[in-house]
Amino acid sequence: MKSWWVPVLEVEGMCCQAGGGGEGRGESRTGGFVAQDEVCGHRPRFKLQAWSGLQTEKSAGSSAANSTVGVADGVGGWRDYGVDPSQFSGTLMRTCERLVKEGRFVPSNPVGILTTSYCELLQNKVPLLGSSTACIVVLDRTSHRLHTANLGDSGFLVVRGGEVVHRSDEQQHYFNTPFQLSIAPPEAEGVVLSDSPDAADSTSFDVQLGDIILTATDGLFDNMPDYMILQELKKLKNSNYESIQQTARSIAEQAHELAYDPTYMSPFAQFACDNGLNVRGGKPDDITVLLSIVAEYTD
């Protein structure tokens, strides 16, 4: 599966311009959303332009708007039990997106978005079985602060002047077993690994105009080290739509290519070696990349 999106939203004050890229094989279990918040009765003027590139098979979900972005990565092991892992991650992200658009969140508390969304899934009359990691990034346009919540091994980078100035911390119980939200059948409760949304790592960071925010699933970070990602981001010469789209797409495609290189010493392979495993090569996986630039709205 290939999919990429380039949503752009301009609002008063500071905003993000975002583009997305994705690579996968077969049915993707990753999902992303980009959503505009309208809170406390404040309805900013905005202009929305979006393109949808090639999108085949099933996507876990993406929509155009911005100031809040998120990605989720469904646990593929559920396929062994006849469960489509993309349904859980996709529904989780679509619920987060709806909550943001309805203003049912506090910008400084992205964990709250994740918590409320997960609780809605738990309350479904028909249980939606599955597990997923998740990463939510919120730009508070008034304070110019970036608030984040990351559960598991998806994550984000903030790049300024060609260097990573802020990033998420990966959460693992043990090798290749990330923190995750789960809903299991009654007979498997207590057996299936499940973490609370409150376990998500939360950060706040002051952003500046021109900062690049990259949010992605582990399929990117397992296959591309920081220096490779930064090399691709240097090709982003401006913040126009086409440039953002091309850069996000290029990053996702390069990660996809490296994932199937059997001789490449990937970050995942290095991590495996650090844990006493003799592993080499990339890690085939679904890949979702959301690329954002902090920009100032002008009439």
N, C-alpha and C positions, 0 to 999 in steps of 0.2 A: 504494500500500500504506500502511496505517496500522497501527502497533503500539505499545503501551506496556505497561509492567510496573511494578508497585510491590512489590518484595521488601523485607522488613524482617527483620533478624536482631538479636537482643539477646544480648550476651555479657558476661561479667564484665569489669570495667574499662571501657575506651572502645570505642565501636563506631561504625559508620556506619548511618544509616537511609537507604535508597536507593529512589529511584523513577526510572522511565525513561519516556521518551516518544520517539516516532518518527514521521516523516512521509516518505513517498516516493511514487513513481509506478511502477506495474508491479512488477517484481521487484527487491526491495531488494538492494543489494550491500554494505550495512553490517551490522555485527553487534556485539553487546555481551554481556558476561557479568558477573555479580555472584556472587562465590564466597567461601565461608567456608573459611579455612585451619585445619587441625588439625595442629600440628607438635610435634615432640619429645614425643610421647605425651600432650600436654596436650589434654584434650577438654572445652572449656568448656561450661557449660550454656547452652542457647540456645532461643529461641522463634522459630519461623519462621511468618510469615503472608504470603501473597502473593495478589495478584489479577492476572488477565490480562485486559486490555481487548480491544478489537477487534484482531484479527490476521488478515490475509488474505494471499493469495499466499504467497510464501516469505520467511521471516525467516532471517537469517544465524545467529541463535541467541541466546537469553538464558535465564538460569535464576535461581532465587531463592536467595539466601543472601548473605552479605556479609563485608566487611573487605578484599576485593580486587575491583576493578572494572576492566573493560577494554572498549575499543571498537576496531573495525577497519573499514576502508573499502576494499573491493575496487576495483581499477582498471577502470573501465567499458570501456576500449578493447579488452579481451579479447573483448567481444561480436562485434567485427568478424571474429574468427577462430573463431567458433562455440563460445566458452568462456563459461560462466556465471560472471561475476565474483564472485557471492555465495558460490560453493562454497569458494573459497580463504579469503576472510575469515571465513566461518562456521566452517569446519573449524579454522582457526587459533585462534579464540576458544574453541571447544568443547574443544580440546586444552589451552589455557591453563587453562580452568576445571577440567578433570580433574586436571591437575598440582597445582593449588592444593588441591583437595579431598583429594588423596592425600598432601599434605604434602611434595611434591617441589620445594621451593623455599625460599629464604631471604628473609624479609620485606624486608630491607634491599637486596635485589638483584633488583628486578623485571625487569631485563634478562635475568636467568637464566631467568625464566619464558618470555620471548619466544624466547630462544635455543633452549631445549629443545623448545618447541613447534614451532618452525620446522625444527629438525633431524628431528623425527619426521615432518613432512610430506615432507622431502627423502628419507627412507628408505622411503616408501611404495612397494610393489611396482608399483603403477599410479600414475604421476606425476599429482599434482593441479596442473594448470597454472593460473597466475594470478599476480596481484600484489596487495599490500595495504599500506596504512599501518596503524599500530597504536599504541595508547596504553594502558599498564598503570599502575594506581594502587593502592598497597598501604598500608593503615593498620596500623602496628605498635601493637597495643593496649597493650603494656607500656611502650614508650618514648614513646608518643603522637606519633610522627613519621610523616609521610607520605612514602613513597618512590615515585618515579615513573620511568617510562621511556616516552619518546615518540619514535616514528620516523615522520616525515612531517608532515602537516598536520592530523591529528586533534589533540586536546589536552584540557587541563583548566584550570579556574580554581579558586582557593581564595578565597572571599569571606568577609570578616569585618567586621561593623559597616557593611555596605553598600558596602564598597570591596574591590577586588581586591588581595589581599596577596601572592599567589603565582600564577604561571601557567607554562604550558609555552611553549617557544620553537618556532615553526614551522620545519621543515627543508625547504628547497627546493633542488634542483639549479639550477633557473632557473625563470622564471615558469610557474606552474601545473604544475610537474613535481616533486612531493614525493618525498622519500626513501621507499623501499618495499621490502618483502620480495617476492621473485619466485621462481617456478619456471617455467622455460621448456623447450620441447621441445629435444632435443639439437641440432637444426639451427639453433636460435635462441640458443643459449648464447653469451654475449658480446655479443649484439646487444640483448637485452631488458635494460632498466635493472634492476639488482638491488643492494641494499645489505645489509650485514651487520647482524644485530641489535645488534652491539656499537656500531654507529654511532648508536644511539638516544641522545637527550639524557637524562641522568639527573640527578635532583634529590632532595634530602631537605629536609623542612620540618617545623617543630614546629607541630602543630595545637592548637587550643583547643576547649573545649566550645562548641557552637553554630556552629562554622565550617561553611560550605556548600561542598561540593565538586561542581563541575559538570564532567562528562566528556562529550565530544561529538565527532562527526565534523566535517569541515570544512564540511559543508552548513549547520551552525549558524553557525560563525564567519565564513564567506564572506557571510552574509546579515544577521547581526545584530551591530552593534558592541557594545562592552562596556556602554555606557550603557543600551542597550535591554535587554540581559540583566539588568542590575542592577535596572532598573525592574520587570521581571517577578519577580525574586527578592524584592523588597520586599513582594510580595503574599503571600509565604510567612510567615504569622503564627505558625505553630507547626509542630512536627515530627510531627503525626499523619499517618497513612497517606493520608487523603483529600487533605490539603493538599499533601503532597509530590507525589502523583499529578497533581493539578490543575495545579500550577505547572510540572512537567516537560512535561505535555501542552500547556499554554499556550505555553511557550517554543518547542516544536517546531512547533506550528501557526502561530505568528506568523512563524517563519523560513521555513516553507513558503509562506506567503502572500507574503512579501516577495520570495522567489525568483522569482516570476512577475510581479513589477511591473516593466514595461519602462522606467519613468521614475525609479525609485528609484536613488539613488547608493549602491550597496551597498559594503561593505568590499572585496569582490572587484573591483568596477568601479573603485574608487579605486586598488587595487593594480595593476590593468591599466593605468590612466592613468599611474601612476608608472613603468611600464615602457614608456611610449611608445605605448600602444594606446588608441584612441578607443572606449571601452566605457562603456555605461550600463545600468542595470537590475540585477536580482538574478541569482543563479546557480542555476538549477534543479538540484537534487541530492537524493539520499537523505539523510535526516537522522536521526541517532540521538543522543538526549540521556539521560544518566544523572545523576540528581540525588541527592546524599548529604548527610547532616547528621551531624556528629560529636556523639555523645550518650553519656551515662553510663548504664550498666546499673544498674537498681535492682530488687530482688526484688519 
